[in-house]
């Protein structure tokens, strides 16, 4: 199984504020959909609640320590380890947030699909920095602000250095 993190972060590694995204980037949402459709996605409970529903055409697994937690259209795992066990036979699994889940799985991930949002943001959730000793860039695509994307951005794909 290939474990992939998919995340958008500002230049200062901020990914969110008050359980939500800070920016609107249509191109990033389209990329997210294209990459994750047909695959399993892992997310924390707060991320699931901010989305408000299971994402279609994907196996949704929500990670929550609350043994009573249920999420319509989703499977629930009560630990990161349980989620990984549930997905061990998948080809590629995407970690979709939030901050706590990213931090727990950052060192286990094989791939990183990063959207760099070219602005500095204030927020309460950050990701670790991308260490060039650990991550090798394999693809890059630059996007410019327009009517559907409020700021410049860069899609960067990384693979873990083995």
N, C-alpha and C positions, 0 to 999 in steps of 0.2 A: 504494500500500500504506500502510495506517495501522499505525504501530508503537506498540504499547501496552505499558507496564510495569504489571505486576500484582504487588503486594507488600503484606505486613503488616509494620508497624513500630511499636515502642514509641514513647512520647512523646519519647524521647531519640534516635530514629532507629535504634535497634538492631533488627536483623532476625534475628539468630541467634547461636548459640554452638556451637562444636564441630561444625560442619556440620549443625546441626539447628535446629528451631524451639524457642522457649522456652516457648510457651504452647499451650493447646489451645482452639481456637475453632471449634466445629462450623459456626457460621454463616459464618465466613470460608472454610472448606473448601467449603461448598455454593456460595458466591458464586464461588469460583475455578472450580469445575466448571461452573457455569452459564455463566460468561463465556467460558471457554476451549474447551469442547466444540465440536467441529466446526471448530476453527481450528488453525493452526500455533502451536506453542510452541517457544521458544528457551530453552535452559538450558546452564549450564556443566557440565563433567564432574563436579565435586564435588556439585552439586545433583542430577544424575542418580543418582550413587552413593548419595546420602542417601535418595532415593526408592526406588531399587533396581529400577526397571522402567520401561518406557515407559508413559505414561498413555494409557488407552484413548480411542478416538474422537477422537483428535487426531493431527496430523502432528507428531512429536517430532524436533527437531533439537538434537543435543548439540554444544557447541562445546568442542573440545579441541585444544591445540597438538600433542599426541602423535599422530604419523602412524600409529601402530599401533593406536590406540584403536578399539574396536568396541563397539557397544551394541545388544543385541537389540531389534528393533522400532523402531529409531531410525535416522535419517540422522546422519552426523557431518560437521561443518564444522570446518575447522582454523583459522578466524579469524572474528571478528565480520563482517568484510567478506564473506567467503564465505557465511556464514549469510544475510546480507542479500541477496546475489545470488540465493541459492536460493529466496528468498521474495518476490522483487520483484513477482511477479504475483498475490500473495495479496491478499484484501480487508483483513483485519486479522491481524496477527501479535502474539502475546503474549510478552513477555520475562518469564521466570519465575524468574530468579535464576542464580546467587547474586550475592554482593556485587560481584565483579569484573565480571561481565557487566552488572549494573545500572549500575555506574559508567561502563563503556565506551559504553553506549547511552542513558544519561540525557539527554544533550544532543541526541540524535537522535529521541527519542520524541515522538509526537504526542499521546498520551493517557497518563494515569496513573490507575490504579485502586488507590487506597491504602486499606488498612484501618489505622486508628490504634488501637493497643492501648493502653488508658488505664492504663498503668503504666510505671514506669521500670525498665529491665532492664539487667543487666550482660551483655555479650556481646562477641564478637570481630568481628562483621560489622555494618556500618552502611550506610545509604543517605545520599545528599546531602539537605540540607534542601529543602523545597518553597519555591521563591522565588516570591512573589506577583507579581513583575514578569514572570515567565516562565509561570506556571501560573494559569489561571482556573478557579475551582471551578464545576462545572456541576450537581452533585447531591450530596446528603448524606443519610445515614440513620444514626440512632443506635441502638445495641443495648446491652442491659443484660446483666450477668452472670446466669447461671442454671445449671441442672444440666448443660447441654451447653457452656456458654461460661464459662470460669473468671474472666473479667474484662469490664468494660465496653469497648465498642469503637465506632468510628464508621467507616462506609464513606464515602469521599469520592472522587468522580470529578472529574478535572481535564482540561482541554484546554490545549495549548500556545497561548499568545498568539502570533498570527501577526505 
